[in-house]
């Protein structure tokens, strides 16, 4: 009988005990002093996490709600925007912007490939009417980390807003909003922030706020200027997700106690552990370069049923991982190593995957994959020269 289930998906993620204890506390009222004090405290920590001097808006919604709020709050119907599309959630950007009535230009790349900044620049040069670029920082469906910092160098010197989905990146890999020049950065609660689903967070740059103030939204619920006015008073515009916000205060303490650099160092080491172990199993990494720090995706051998692999891993080994979406269903496995996860959890995931592959006829016979994985983990924590960086360069 299994004693525990290890949740190694790209969200939801495991909850720290400190967070669970806060979530279990008695309810308080969202218009009274205790909640307002907590909101002001959370706001200061969120600005550190996002790397911005601007307010960070909490929204009672999933991450898709924040994506919707960004499209509705920053652009009016008929305006032209560019969507960098290289996965399921790039497609979602296009669906949201189209629903808003925006003229959407799709810049498409194969799933598993990073967006090319030069292609973004060329698209903007070819059409000066484009007023916004929508992109993922981490494309959750593939495990790719898009070069958003480089894209921001292109947009920040133009009359073009850069809107970034950081749902599977914030709290996992660096994305300092002001330093990079992002105009909108958003995330959800159930990934790097170690909370249950249901809370979204969104921040705008100064020029993002200027655009929001000039844009008439047709969405009653997502009104960014009104949300900002309430946040500055320690409130939310509508009924607050009280327990989630109090839990957020606790999770931010965990992230900030040792500093974000320590968080990123841990995530980088877990990424090296995961990628090295999966490659040692003879599996092809789906994102060979520009890879996310919270999820690793691998192709399965031909003839192996990915759905069955995941079923065996969960039911017989207590590890819940994710498969592919759309045309990748049954063809890739996505191993999450984000949030309240450590090296032992990832090793358990590697073992479960190896055993499941063996049952399904896709195991290569490698025996030292765990040792190789841990060696890479230790080297990454030490910051050893010669280790690869996410963009494929080698650490000097």
N, C-alpha and C positions, 0 to 999 in steps of 0.2 A: 504494500500500500504506500502511495506517495505521501510524504509529509507536508510538502509545500509545492506551490506552483510558482515557477520563475517566469515573470512577465518580461519577455525580451522582444517586445514589439516596438514599432515607431510611434507609440502612443495608443492607449494610455500607458503610463509607466508606473512603477511601484511608488508607494507613498512612504516617506520617512515617518517614524513613530512620532516625532515631534509635531509633524503636520497633522497626523491622524488625531492626536490628542487635542489639538486646537479645534479641529473640525467637530469634535464631539462635545465641545463646551456648550453651555446654555445659550440660547438665542438672545441677542440684544436688538434694540431698535435702530434702524438705519438713519433716523433723523435726530438722534440724541447725541449727547456730548461724547460718550465712550466710543461710538463708531466714528465720529468726526476725528477724534484724536488718533484713532488707528489709521484712518485714511490718510491723514497728513504724514504719519510715520511711514506708511507704505509708499507714499508718493516720493519721498526723498530717496528711498531705496530703489524704486523703479527707475528714477533718473540715472542713478549709478549703473544699474543693469543695462539700460538702453544707451548710456553714454550721451545724454542730452541734457540741455538746460531747460527744455520745454516740458510741459505737463505730459504725463502718460495716462491716457484715458482707459479706465476699466469698463468693459462692456459685458453685460450678461448675455453671452452668446458663445458659440464655438468659434474657432479661428475663421471659419468661413463667414461668420457674421462681421468680423473685423475687415475681411476682404471686401465684403459688400459695403460696409460703411465707408471704406476708402474710395471705392469707385463712385458711390453716390455723393460723397461729401466733397470731392475734389474736382469733379468734371461734370459738365452739363451735357445733356443730350445733343448729339451732333458734333461734339469735339472729337478730334482724331487722336488715338493713342496707339502705342506699339506694345504688343504682348510678346515677350520672349518665351516661347513654348517648347519645352523639352521633356514633358512628362504629364502625368495626370493632373497635377495641380497648376501647371502652366495652362493646360486646357481649361481648368476652372476659372483662371483669370479671364480668359477670352469669353467664357460663358457669362461671367458676371458683368464684364464691360459691355457686352452685346445687350444683355438684359437692361442695363442702364440706358441704352440708346446711343452708346458711343460708337463712332466709326472705328472699328478695331482692325488694325493691321497685324497679322500674325507673322512673327519671325520664327520659323520652325526649325528645330534641330532633332536629330534622332534621340530616342530615349536612351539614356546612358552617357550621352555626350554633354559637355558643358556649353553654355552659351558663349559665343565668340564676341568679345567686345568690339572688334573691328566691324563685324556685321551690324551691330547696333549703330555704330557711328555712321556706317554707309547708309543705313535706312533713314537715319535722321537727316543726313546731308541731302538725301534724295527727296525728302518730303518735309519742308520746314513747317508744314501745318500740324505736324505731330506735337502734341502738348504734354504727353506723359509716356513713361515706360514702366510697364508692369513686369516684375520678375520674381522668381523665388531665390532666396539665398541658399537654402537647402531644399532640393526637390525630393520630397519624401517618398515618392513612388519609385525612385531609381537609386537614391543614395548619392546623388551628384551635388557637389557644392559649386554653385555658379560664381564666377569672378565679379561679384557685385562691386567691390571696391574699385575695380578698373572701369566698370560701367559708370560708376558715379563720377569718375574723372571726366567722362564724356558728357554727362547730362548737366553737371553743376555749373558749367560755363555757358549753358544754353537756356533758353526759355522753355525748359522741359523738366517736369517733375519726375523723380524716380521713386516708385512705389514698390516696397520690398516686403514680400511674404517671408518672415523669419520664424514661422511656426515651429519648424523642427531645427532651428538654429539658435535662437535667443536662449542664453543660459548654457549653451553647448560649445559654441565657437565664437571667436571675436566678431563683433559687428557694431563698433562704436559709431553711433548714428551721426553725431555732429562732426566728428573727425573725418569720417568718410564722405560726408556730404549727402546723406540720404534724406529724402523729403518726407517719406512716410515709412515707418517700420512697425510691423505688427506681429503678434504671436498669440498662441493659445496656452491654456494652463496645463494641459495634460502631457506635456513632453518634458523639456528641460526644467520646467518650473515645479515639477513633482507634486502636482495637484490633480484632483479629479477634473474631468471635462466640464465645461460650462462657463469659463471665464476667458474673455479675450482682452488683449491690451494693444493699444494703438497710440503712436506718437507722431507728431508732425514737426517739420522744421519751421523756421520763421517764414520762409516763402511758401511753405505748404499751408500755414495758417492764413497767410494773405489770400491765397487761392480759395481756401475753404470759406473765408468770410465773403468772398465775391460770388460763390456758387450756391444757387438755390437748389436744395435737395428736395426730391419728391418723396423722401422716406421719412415718415413721422418718427419712427423709433430711433434711427441713427442720425442724430443731429450733432455734428462735431462741435460747433461753437457753443451750443447750449451745454453739452457735456463738459467742455473745458470750464465754463463758468461755474458749474457745480463742483467739479473736482477742486478748484481753487478754494472752495468753501468746505472741503472735506465731505463732499456728497457725490451721489450719482444722479443723473437726470430722472431715472425711473427707479423702481424698487431695486435695491442693491442685492447682489448675491453675497450676503453678509458672511456666511461661514467660509466661502471660498476666498474672500478678501482677507479675512483674519488668518486663514491658512496660508495665503500668499505672504503675509507678513512673516510667518514662521519660516517658510521656504526661502524667502529672500535672506533671512538671517543666516541660514545654512550656506547659501551661495556666497554671501559677502563676508562671512567671518574670517576666512583665510584669504580672501581676495579673489577676484575673477581670474587672475592669472593662474592660481592654483586649480580652479575649476577647469580652465582650458587645458592645463597640463595633464590633468587626470583624463579628460575626454580624448585628448590626443593619444595618450598611452593606451587607452581602451580601444581606440581605433586601430592602432598598430597591432595590438594583441589580436583583435578580431580578423583583420585583413591577413595577417601572417598565418594564423591558424587555419583560416578557410583556404588560403592558397596552398598550404601544406597538405590539405585534404585532396588536392588535385582539382579544386573547383576554380572556375574562371570568374574573377572579380568583374562585376557588371560595370563599375565605374573605375577604369584603370588609372585615371588621374582626376584631379579636381573632385575629390571624394568628401562626403559629409563626415562630420565628427561624431555623429550620434547614431548612425545606421550604416551597416555594410550589406550590400546586395551581391549575390552570386548567381551565376547561371547554373542550372542543374544539367547533368549529362542527358543526352538524348535518350528517350525511352523511360526516363524516371518520372513518376507521377508526383509532382510537387505537393499536391493536396494530400496525398497519402503520407509523404514524408513529414509534413507538418502534423498530421493526425497522430502518427506514431510518436513523434517527439513530445507532444503534449500528453497523450494518454498513458504512455509507457515510461516517459522520462521526466515528466513534470516541467517541460519547458515550452512556453507558448511563443512562437515566432510568427512572422507574417509572410504571406506569399506575394505574388505579383498582382497587378491590376490590369484590366482590359486584356490586350493581346499577350501580356506577360503572365497571366494567371496560369499557375501550374508549371511555369518555366523558370522562375527565380524564387529564391528565398531571401527575405530581408531580416537580418539579425539586428535587433535594436540594442544599443548600449548607451542609453541616454538616461538622465535623471538619477534616481537613487539606485544605481547599479554599480557593482564593483567587479574586480578581476575574476573573483570566484564565480559570479553569475555568468560571465561571458565564457569561462572555461566549461561550465555546465552546459551552456548552449552549444559549444563546439562538440562536446561529447555526445549530446543528444542528437545533433545533426549527423555526426559520424555513424552512430548506431542506426539511425533511421535510414540513412543512405544504404548502409550495408543490407538492411532488410529489403530495400527496394531495388537492389542491383546496381547502385551507382557509387559504390565506395572504391577508392583507388588502391587501398591497402597500406596507406601511410600510417606509421605507428608513432612517430615522434612529433606529431602536430601540436600537442599540448606543450611540449618542451620548447619548440620553436616559437610558439605564441608567447609564452612567458618570457623568453629571452628578448623578444621584440618589445614587450611591455616594459621590462626593466631598462632597456636602452632608451626607450622613448622618455621615460620618467627622468632619466639622467641627462636628457638633452644631448645625447652623444652625436658627435660629428659624423657625417656620412649617412644619417637617417634621412629618408625622403620627407618632403613637406607636401601638403595637400595639392599644390599646383604642379607637382612632379619634379620640382627643383630639389637639390640635395642640401641638407643643413651644413653650413660651413663651420 
